[in-house]
Amino acid sequence: MSAMKTPQCYENKHRKASCPICQEPYNELAQSLPGRRARNSTLICRITNRRMTEPMMLPNGQVYDAPGLERMAMRNDGKITCPMTGDVCSMADLQKVFIL
């Protein structure tokens, strides 16, 4: 609930029907919880040094942006080497990451 709570949830003119925290009884339950902290956070890929637009997770749990991984795979006969651990995998081994 804290991840969805914003100060606007408690202002009648800003409440949204699609927001569960803006609706009773959740509005009252969430009142004592802290609000979300990161308002404009971004993830930076260690391969491209750019903001991630398509985060992908390697089997070892490390996350990188898909364009950087695709370039690495094209240069290395379809193999991806994790910059942090040296583990080797392929594009088929990756999982898409969804960040809320």
QUIBEL-V95703 format. One record per residue. RES is the residue in one small letter. D_LAST is the distance of its C-alpha to the last C-alpha in whole Angstrom. Layout:
RES&D_LAST  RES&D_LAST
This chain:
m&12  s&12  a&9  m&9  k&13  t&14  p&18  q&19  c&18  y&22  e&23  n&25  k&25  h&21  r&20  k&18  a&19  s&16  c&14  p&15  i&16  c&18  q&20  e&23  p&23  y&19  n&20  e&23  l&21  a&18  q&21  s&22  l&18  p&17  g&15  r&12  r&13  a&11  r&12  n&12  s&11  t&12  l&12  i&16  c&18  r&21  i&23  t&22  n&22  r&19  r&16  m&14  t&13  e&13  p&12  m&15  m&16  l&19  p&21  n&21  g&18  q&18  v&15  y&17  d&16  a&18  p&21  g&22  l&22  e&24  r&26  m&27  a&28  m&30  r&32  n&32  d&33  g&30  k&29  i&26  t&27  c&25  p&26  m&25  t&27  g&29  d&28  v&28  c&26  s&26  m&24  a&24  d&23  l&19  q&16  k&13  v&10  f&7  i&4  l&0
